[in-house]
């Protein structure tokens, strides 16, 4: 057992050869264009039905053989240039080596005593990202980058946690205005009783991420107090409807605490009018939270960063590194305009996160966390702003090219034009054109559902699907195909091949349905 935890002797290191074997097999898998193995999910589940923990140890070689036979061949090749359906994409090859370094060092950034240099590396990384969005002075960053009493942001496992942190801060800020510094101890009900308000609420468009509903639930507001505002024909929050609903909430004896602006919606990639939302938030003295988990990557591009205009007025901003920054799963961050803002959620104990310490766990929802800043910092230095700009611009150009392909094709209809590198469209047989009644709309939705499912099961390529209301004569909810063009390896010819595959599937389905 001691040998398992001992650094191997280089002269007798069998693990080195096993790593090479595994690496060769992984490279072979990742270099394939196929998205997934052709095996039904029910059959795949049969490989994983034994729920007994084995009594006897297994040799590492045997475990690697098992993974190579039953797991790796049937997972999803998210690096395939034809995998264009979700926000998970290829990652730079150099991150494999850096991830091994991070795992081997096994730092826990909850506390400086279990991370040391990693704590300062994370603070530096967050300051770099903060500077991109907020552009404060040199003296500002000198003061706050390693301050014990404040923080410029927190790195976390993803946008869901970051959204929860931002709204947690908004809730506690309001509670402190009612109860003072004992607000976290007294709690929300005590604050409501003292204020005379029935409940608190926040506002977001109907294109907001579902993690915001989770936050409303976990923070004790109830999901209904996430006030959903309709979008306009361009899929952006309707400002007039927002103003009306704020007034309505106040009339219902609710206390508004925050407005959420979405910078790159998950479904369609659109941006809310962030400057206008900042003005509304300021008018009503509300916390302004921007969910830029997807669209935040545009900050690197001189050509497209203007779409984030208004972010610099946000109290909190969410950015996901494992999306447009090409980092592995588990890299998200929340940036905050006021470095002292996170003190409203601070927790301190004598045994792990002490008052006045550098401990990153003091102002965080998560406790123990890996040192993912090693990967974030490395990517920022290896790519640089110009490298990320090239990636962002490439993706935007590719999305525009795909939109043009769809618009020129007689058997497809572009539904949402790309404002980022996400777009939606649907297969629309020529024979069905001009029949814009409810029955045809339902048949089209069913056709596109079947098409997407069949394409997914074939394993050659992948696009996702979603449903939303679309301004057409029926006013019905429609099902559309959704693509996310984030893989730098995806080329125009791959997109043409995907459309050809969809035409073949679509024509076959139409023949069956008729």
C-alpha positions as CSV (number, residue, x, y, z in Angstrom):
1,X,0.0,0.0,0.0
2,X,2.9,2.4,0.7
3,X,4.1,2.0,-2.9
4,X,0.8,3.4,-4.2
5,X,1.5,6.7,-2.5
6,X,5.3,6.8,-3.1
7,X,6.8,8.8,-6.0
8,X,8.0,6.1,-8.4
9,X,11.6,5.3,-8.9
10,X,12.5,6.6,-12.4
11,X,14.5,3.4,-13.1
12,X,11.6,1.1,-12.3
13,X,8.7,3.2,-13.2
14,X,6.1,1.0,-14.9
15,X,3.5,3.7,-14.5
16,X,5.4,5.8,-17.1
17,X,4.9,3.2,-19.8
18,X,1.2,2.9,-18.8
19,X,0.8,6.6,-19.1
20,X,2.3,6.5,-22.6
21,X,-0.1,3.7,-23.5
22,X,-3.1,5.6,-22.2
23,X,-1.9,8.8,-23.9
24,X,-1.6,7.1,-27.3
25,X,-5.1,5.7,-27.0
26,X,-6.5,9.0,-25.9
27,X,-4.8,10.8,-28.8
28,X,-6.3,8.3,-31.2
29,X,-9.8,8.9,-29.7
30,X,-9.5,12.6,-29.7
31,X,-8.2,12.8,-33.3
32,X,-11.2,11.0,-34.7
33,X,-13.9,13.2,-36.2
34,X,-16.7,10.9,-35.0
35,X,-18.7,12.3,-32.1
36,X,-19.7,9.1,-30.3
37,X,-19.7,5.3,-30.6
38,X,-22.7,3.7,-32.2
39,X,-24.2,1.9,-29.3
40,X,-27.7,2.3,-27.8
41,X,-27.7,3.9,-24.3
42,X,-29.6,1.0,-22.8
43,X,-26.9,-1.4,-24.0
44,X,-24.1,1.0,-22.8
45,X,-25.7,1.0,-19.3
46,X,-25.3,-2.8,-19.1
47,X,-21.5,-2.2,-18.8
48,X,-22.0,-0.4,-15.5
49,X,-24.6,-2.5,-13.6
50,X,-22.3,-4.1,-11.0
51,X,-22.7,-2.1,-7.8
52,X,-20.4,-4.2,-5.5
53,X,-17.0,-2.7,-4.4
54,X,-14.4,-5.3,-5.3
55,X,-12.7,-7.0,-2.3
56,X,-9.4,-7.6,-4.2
57,X,-7.2,-4.8,-5.6
58,X,-6.9,-4.5,-9.3
59,X,-3.6,-3.8,-11.1
60,X,-3.4,-0.4,-12.7
61,X,-2.8,-2.0,-16.1
62,X,-6.0,-4.0,-15.7
63,X,-7.9,-0.8,-14.8
64,X,-6.5,1.0,-17.8
65,X,-7.5,-1.9,-20.0
66,X,-11.0,-1.7,-18.6
67,X,-11.3,2.0,-19.3
68,X,-10.0,1.6,-22.8
69,X,-12.5,-1.2,-23.5
70,X,-15.7,0.0,-21.8
71,X,-15.5,3.7,-21.0
72,X,-13.3,5.8,-23.4
73,X,-14.6,4.5,-26.7
74,X,-18.2,5.3,-25.8
75,X,-17.9,8.7,-24.2
76,X,-18.5,11.9,-26.2
77,X,-15.6,13.3,-28.3
78,X,-16.3,16.9,-27.4
79,X,-13.2,17.9,-29.4
80,X,-14.6,16.6,-32.7
81,X,-15.0,19.4,-35.2
82,X,-18.5,18.1,-35.9
83,X,-19.6,18.3,-32.2
84,X,-21.2,21.7,-32.5
85,X,-24.3,21.4,-30.2
86,X,-23.2,22.4,-26.8
87,X,-20.9,24.9,-25.1
88,X,-18.4,22.2,-24.2
89,X,-15.7,22.1,-26.9
90,X,-12.1,21.2,-27.6
91,X,-9.5,22.3,-25.1
92,X,-5.8,23.1,-25.8
93,X,-3.5,20.1,-25.8
94,X,-1.1,21.8,-23.4
95,X,-3.8,21.7,-20.6
96,X,-3.3,17.9,-20.3
97,X,0.2,18.4,-18.9
98,X,-0.8,21.3,-16.8
99,X,-3.8,19.4,-15.4
100,X,-1.5,16.6,-14.4
101,X,0.7,19.2,-12.6
102,X,-2.4,20.6,-10.8
103,X,-3.6,17.1,-9.7
104,X,-0.1,16.0,-8.6
105,X,0.4,19.1,-6.4
106,X,-3.1,18.6,-4.9
107,X,-3.4,22.2,-3.5
108,X,-6.6,23.2,-1.6
109,X,-7.2,26.9,-2.1
110,X,-9.8,27.1,0.7
111,X,-6.9,28.1,3.0
112,X,-3.4,29.6,2.6
113,X,-1.9,26.8,4.7
114,X,-2.9,24.3,2.1
115,X,-2.1,26.3,-1.0
116,X,0.4,29.1,-0.3
117,X,1.6,30.3,-3.8
118,X,-1.7,29.1,-5.3
119,X,-3.7,31.5,-3.2
120,X,-1.7,34.5,-4.6
121,X,-1.8,33.0,-8.2
122,X,-5.6,32.9,-8.0
123,X,-5.8,36.5,-6.7
124,X,-3.5,37.6,-9.5
125,X,-5.6,35.8,-12.1
126,X,-8.9,37.3,-10.8
127,X,-7.2,40.8,-10.9
128,X,-6.3,40.2,-14.5
129,X,-9.9,39.3,-15.4
130,X,-11.3,42.2,-13.3
131,X,-9.1,44.6,-15.1
132,X,-10.4,43.5,-18.5
133,X,-14.0,44.3,-17.5
134,X,-13.7,47.2,-15.0
135,X,-10.5,48.9,-16.2
136,X,-9.7,50.5,-12.8
137,X,-6.5,52.4,-12.1
138,X,-3.0,50.9,-11.4
139,X,-3.2,52.1,-7.7
140,X,-6.6,50.3,-7.4
141,X,-5.1,47.0,-8.3
142,X,-2.0,47.5,-6.3
143,X,-4.2,48.0,-3.2
144,X,-6.7,45.2,-3.7
145,X,-4.9,42.4,-5.6
146,X,-3.6,40.8,-2.3
147,X,-5.7,42.6,0.3
148,X,-6.7,40.6,3.3
149,X,-9.8,42.7,3.8
150,X,-11.2,42.6,0.3
151,X,-11.3,40.6,-2.9
152,X,-11.7,41.4,-6.6
153,X,-13.5,38.1,-7.3
154,X,-13.7,34.4,-6.6
155,X,-12.9,31.5,-8.8
156,X,-15.5,28.7,-8.6
157,X,-16.6,25.5,-10.3
158,X,-18.8,27.3,-12.9
159,X,-21.5,29.7,-13.8
160,X,-24.1,28.1,-11.6
161,X,-22.1,28.7,-8.4
162,X,-21.1,32.2,-9.6
163,X,-24.7,33.1,-10.2
164,X,-25.6,31.9,-6.7
165,X,-22.8,33.9,-5.2
166,X,-23.8,37.1,-6.9
167,X,-27.5,36.8,-5.8
168,X,-26.4,35.7,-2.3
169,X,-24.4,38.9,-2.1
170,X,-27.4,40.9,-3.4
171,X,-29.7,39.3,-0.8
172,X,-27.3,39.8,2.1
173,X,-26.7,43.4,1.1
174,X,-30.4,44.2,1.4
175,X,-30.6,42.3,4.7
176,X,-27.8,44.3,6.1
177,X,-29.6,47.5,5.2
178,X,-32.5,46.3,7.4
179,X,-30.7,44.4,10.2
180,X,-27.1,45.7,10.2
181,X,-24.1,43.5,10.4
182,X,-26.0,40.8,12.2
183,X,-28.1,40.1,9.1
184,X,-26.5,36.8,8.2
185,X,-27.1,35.6,11.8
186,X,-30.7,36.7,12.0
187,X,-31.7,35.6,8.5
188,X,-34.1,36.5,5.8
189,X,-37.4,36.0,7.7
190,X,-36.2,38.4,10.5
191,X,-35.3,41.0,7.8
192,X,-38.7,40.6,6.2
193,X,-40.6,40.9,9.5
194,X,-38.7,44.0,10.4
195,X,-39.1,45.6,6.9
196,X,-42.7,44.7,6.6
197,X,-42.1,43.3,3.2
198,X,-43.8,40.1,2.1
199,X,-40.7,38.8,0.3
200,X,-37.8,39.9,-1.9
201,X,-37.4,39.3,-5.6
202,X,-35.1,39.8,-8.6
203,X,-35.7,40.2,-12.3
204,X,-34.3,38.4,-15.4
205,X,-35.5,37.8,-19.0
206,X,-37.2,34.6,-20.0
207,X,-33.8,33.6,-21.7
208,X,-32.1,33.6,-18.3
209,X,-30.1,30.5,-17.3
210,X,-31.9,27.9,-15.1
211,X,-29.2,28.3,-12.4
212,X,-30.9,31.5,-11.5
213,X,-34.1,29.6,-10.6
214,X,-31.9,27.3,-8.4
215,X,-30.5,30.4,-6.7
216,X,-34.0,31.7,-5.9
217,X,-34.8,28.4,-4.4
218,X,-31.6,28.0,-2.3
219,X,-31.7,31.5,-1.1
220,X,-35.2,31.1,0.4
221,X,-37.0,33.4,-2.0
222,X,-38.9,30.7,-3.8
223,X,-38.7,30.2,-7.5
224,X,-41.7,32.5,-8.1
225,X,-39.7,35.5,-6.9
226,X,-37.4,35.1,-9.9
227,X,-39.6,37.5,-11.9
228,X,-39.4,36.5,-15.5
229,X,-39.5,39.3,-18.0
230,X,-40.5,38.7,-21.7
231,X,-38.1,39.3,-24.5
232,X,-38.6,41.3,-27.6
233,X,-38.4,40.0,-31.2
234,X,-34.6,40.2,-31.0
235,X,-34.6,37.9,-27.9
236,X,-33.5,40.7,-25.6
237,X,-35.2,41.7,-22.3
238,X,-38.1,44.1,-22.8
239,X,-37.1,47.2,-20.8
240,X,-40.6,48.6,-20.7
241,X,-42.0,45.3,-19.4
242,X,-39.2,45.3,-16.8
243,X,-40.1,48.7,-15.5
244,X,-43.7,47.7,-15.3
245,X,-43.0,44.5,-13.4
246,X,-40.7,46.4,-10.9
247,X,-43.7,48.7,-10.1
248,X,-46.0,45.7,-9.9
249,X,-43.7,43.9,-7.5
250,X,-43.5,46.9,-5.2
251,X,-47.4,47.2,-5.3
252,X,-47.5,43.5,-4.2
253,X,-45.4,44.5,-1.2
254,X,-42.3,42.7,-2.6
255,X,-38.8,44.1,-2.2
256,X,-36.8,44.1,-5.4
257,X,-33.1,43.5,-4.8
258,X,-31.5,42.8,-8.2
259,X,-31.7,42.9,-11.9
260,X,-29.9,40.2,-13.9
261,X,-28.6,41.1,-17.4
262,X,-27.7,38.2,-19.7
263,X,-24.6,38.6,-21.9
264,X,-24.9,35.7,-24.3
265,X,-28.0,33.7,-23.6
266,X,-27.6,29.9,-23.5
267,X,-30.3,29.2,-26.1
268,X,-29.6,31.9,-28.7
269,X,-26.5,33.7,-27.7
270,X,-28.1,37.2,-27.5
271,X,-27.1,40.1,-25.3
272,X,-29.5,42.1,-23.2
273,X,-29.2,45.9,-23.4
274,X,-26.7,46.1,-20.5
275,X,-26.4,49.8,-20.4
276,X,-30.1,50.3,-20.2
277,X,-30.4,47.7,-17.5
278,X,-27.6,49.4,-15.5
279,X,-29.7,52.6,-15.7
280,X,-32.8,50.8,-14.5
281,X,-30.8,49.2,-11.6
282,X,-29.4,52.6,-10.6
283,X,-32.8,54.2,-10.8
284,X,-34.3,51.7,-8.4
285,X,-31.1,51.2,-6.3
286,X,-30.9,47.5,-7.2
287,X,-27.9,45.2,-7.4
288,X,-26.9,44.8,-11.1
289,X,-25.7,41.3,-11.8
290,X,-24.5,40.3,-15.3
291,X,-24.4,36.7,-16.3
292,X,-21.7,36.7,-19.0
293,X,-20.8,33.1,-18.6
294,X,-21.0,32.6,-22.3
295,X,-20.6,36.1,-23.9
296,X,-17.9,37.3,-21.5
297,X,-15.2,35.8,-23.8
298,X,-15.9,38.7,-26.2
299,X,-14.0,41.0,-23.9
300,X,-10.8,39.8,-25.5
301,X,-11.9,41.0,-29.0
302,X,-11.5,44.6,-30.0
303,X,-14.0,43.9,-32.8
304,X,-16.8,42.5,-30.6
305,X,-16.2,43.6,-27.0
306,X,-18.6,46.6,-27.5
307,X,-21.4,44.1,-27.0
308,X,-20.4,43.9,-23.4
309,X,-20.8,47.7,-22.9
310,X,-22.6,48.2,-19.6
311,X,-20.8,45.4,-17.8
312,X,-18.4,47.9,-16.3
313,X,-21.4,49.2,-14.3
314,X,-22.4,45.8,-13.0
315,X,-21.9,45.0,-9.3
316,X,-21.1,41.4,-10.1
317,X,-20.1,39.7,-13.4
318,X,-20.1,35.9,-14.1
319,X,-17.5,34.5,-16.5
320,X,-17.0,30.9,-17.3
321,X,-13.5,29.8,-18.2
322,X,-14.6,26.4,-19.4
323,X,-16.6,28.0,-22.2
324,X,-15.0,30.7,-24.4
325,X,-11.7,30.6,-22.6
326,X,-11.1,26.9,-23.5
327,X,-10.4,25.7,-20.0
328,X,-11.4,22.3,-18.5
329,X,-14.7,21.8,-16.7
330,X,-14.7,23.4,-13.3
331,X,-13.4,26.9,-14.1
332,X,-15.8,29.7,-13.4
333,X,-15.5,33.1,-11.7
334,X,-17.4,35.9,-10.2
335,X,-15.9,39.4,-10.5
336,X,-17.2,42.3,-8.3
337,X,-16.9,46.0,-8.8
338,X,-16.6,46.8,-5.1
339,X,-13.8,44.7,-3.6
340,X,-15.4,44.9,-0.2
341,X,-18.8,43.6,-1.5
342,X,-18.1,39.9,-0.8
343,X,-17.7,40.7,2.9
344,X,-21.5,40.4,3.2
345,X,-21.2,36.7,2.7
346,X,-18.0,36.1,4.7
347,X,-17.7,33.2,7.0
348,X,-14.9,32.7,9.5
349,X,-13.8,30.0,11.9
350,X,-10.7,29.5,14.1
351,X,-9.7,26.1,12.5
352,X,-9.8,26.9,8.8
353,X,-10.8,30.4,7.5
354,X,-9.6,32.9,10.1
355,X,-10.5,36.6,10.3
356,X,-7.8,38.7,8.7
357,X,-6.2,35.8,6.8
358,X,-5.5,35.4,3.1
359,X,-7.8,32.3,3.1
360,X,-9.9,32.3,-0.1
361,X,-12.6,30.2,1.5
362,X,-13.7,33.2,3.7
363,X,-15.8,34.7,0.9
364,X,-17.1,31.7,-1.0
365,X,-19.9,29.2,-1.2
366,X,-17.6,26.3,-1.8
367,X,-15.1,25.1,0.8
368,X,-12.3,22.8,-0.4
369,X,-11.4,23.6,-4.1
370,X,-8.6,22.5,-6.4
371,X,-6.1,25.1,-7.6
372,X,-7.7,25.6,-11.0
373,X,-6.1,29.1,-11.2
374,X,-3.0,27.3,-12.4
375,X,-4.8,26.5,-15.6
376,X,-6.6,29.9,-15.9
377,X,-3.4,31.8,-15.4
378,X,-1.4,29.6,-17.8
379,X,-4.0,29.9,-20.5
380,X,-4.0,33.7,-20.1
381,X,-0.2,33.8,-20.5
382,X,0.1,31.2,-23.3
383,X,-2.7,32.7,-25.4
384,X,-2.4,36.3,-24.3
385,X,-5.2,38.7,-25.2
386,X,-4.4,38.6,-28.9
387,X,-4.6,34.8,-29.0
388,X,-8.0,34.8,-27.4
389,X,-9.0,37.5,-29.8
390,X,-8.1,35.3,-32.7
391,X,-10.2,32.5,-31.3
392,X,-13.2,34.7,-30.6
393,X,-13.1,36.3,-34.1
394,X,-12.7,32.9,-35.8
395,X,-15.8,31.6,-34.0
396,X,-17.9,34.7,-34.8
397,X,-16.8,34.5,-38.5
398,X,-17.7,30.8,-38.6
399,X,-21.1,31.4,-37.1
400,X,-21.8,34.1,-39.7
401,X,-20.7,31.7,-42.5
402,X,-23.0,29.0,-41.2
403,X,-25.9,31.4,-41.0
404,X,-25.3,32.4,-44.6
405,X,-25.2,28.7,-45.6
406,X,-28.5,28.1,-43.9
407,X,-30.2,31.2,-45.5
408,X,-29.1,30.1,-49.0
409,X,-30.3,26.5,-48.6
410,X,-33.8,25.8,-49.8
411,X,-34.5,23.2,-47.1
412,X,-33.5,25.2,-44.0
413,X,-34.8,28.3,-42.2
414,X,-32.6,30.5,-40.0
415,X,-34.5,31.3,-36.8
416,X,-32.0,33.5,-34.9
417,X,-29.1,35.3,-36.5
418,X,-25.9,34.9,-34.5
419,X,-25.0,37.7,-32.1
420,X,-22.3,35.5,-30.7
421,X,-21.3,32.1,-32.1
422,X,-24.7,30.5,-31.3
423,X,-27.5,30.3,-33.8
424,X,-30.7,28.4,-34.2
425,X,-32.4,27.1,-37.4
426,X,-34.7,24.3,-38.5
427,X,-35.2,21.9,-41.3
428,X,-38.1,23.1,-43.4
429,X,-39.1,20.9,-46.4
430,X,-39.7,22.9,-49.6
431,X,-43.1,21.2,-50.0
432,X,-44.3,22.6,-46.6
433,X,-43.3,26.2,-47.3
434,X,-46.1,28.8,-47.3
435,X,-48.3,26.8,-45.0
436,X,-47.9,28.8,-41.8
437,X,-50.7,27.4,-39.8
438,X,-50.5,25.7,-36.3
439,X,-50.7,22.2,-37.7
440,X,-47.7,22.8,-40.0
441,X,-45.8,24.4,-37.1
442,X,-46.4,21.3,-34.9
443,X,-45.4,19.0,-37.7
444,X,-42.1,21.0,-38.2
445,X,-41.3,20.8,-34.5
446,X,-41.9,17.1,-34.5
447,X,-39.8,16.7,-37.6
448,X,-36.9,18.6,-36.2
449,X,-37.1,16.7,-32.9
450,X,-36.8,13.4,-34.7
451,X,-34.1,14.7,-37.0
452,X,-31.9,15.9,-34.1
453,X,-32.4,12.6,-32.2
454,X,-31.5,10.5,-35.2
455,X,-28.4,12.6,-36.0
456,X,-27.3,12.3,-32.4
457,X,-27.7,8.5,-32.3
458,X,-25.8,8.0,-35.6
459,X,-22.7,9.5,-33.8
460,X,-21.2,11.1,-36.9
461,X,-22.0,14.7,-35.8
462,X,-24.0,16.5,-33.2
463,X,-26.2,19.6,-32.9
464,X,-28.6,20.2,-30.0
465,X,-32.2,21.4,-30.0
466,X,-34.4,23.8,-28.0
467,X,-37.9,25.1,-28.0
468,X,-39.2,28.7,-27.6
469,X,-41.9,31.0,-28.8
470,X,-41.1,32.6,-32.2
471,X,-42.8,35.6,-33.7
472,X,-44.7,33.9,-36.5
473,X,-48.4,33.9,-37.3
474,X,-49.2,30.9,-35.1
475,X,-47.3,32.4,-32.1
476,X,-46.7,28.9,-31.0
477,X,-43.6,27.4,-29.3
478,X,-41.3,25.9,-32.0
479,X,-38.5,23.3,-31.8
480,X,-35.3,24.4,-33.5
481,X,-31.8,23.0,-34.1
482,X,-29.2,24.8,-32.1
483,X,-25.4,25.0,-32.8
484,X,-22.5,26.4,-30.8
485,X,-19.5,27.1,-33.0
486,X,-16.7,27.2,-30.4
487,X,-14.3,24.6,-31.7
488,X,-11.3,26.2,-33.5
489,X,-10.9,22.9,-35.5
490,X,-14.3,23.2,-37.0
491,X,-14.0,24.3,-40.7
492,X,-16.6,25.4,-43.3
493,X,-16.5,21.9,-44.9
494,X,-17.6,20.3,-41.7
495,X,-20.6,22.6,-41.5
496,X,-21.5,21.7,-45.1
497,X,-21.3,18.0,-44.3
498,X,-23.5,18.4,-41.2
499,X,-26.2,20.1,-43.3
500,X,-25.9,17.4,-46.0
501,X,-26.4,14.7,-43.3
502,X,-29.5,16.6,-41.9
503,X,-31.0,16.9,-45.4
504,X,-30.6,13.1,-45.9
505,X,-32.2,12.4,-42.5
506,X,-34.9,15.0,-43.0
507,X,-35.9,13.7,-46.4
508,X,-36.2,10.2,-45.1
509,X,-38.3,11.3,-42.1
510,X,-40.6,13.4,-44.4
511,X,-41.2,10.3,-46.5
512,X,-42.1,8.3,-43.4
513,X,-44.3,11.0,-42.0
514,X,-46.2,11.4,-45.2
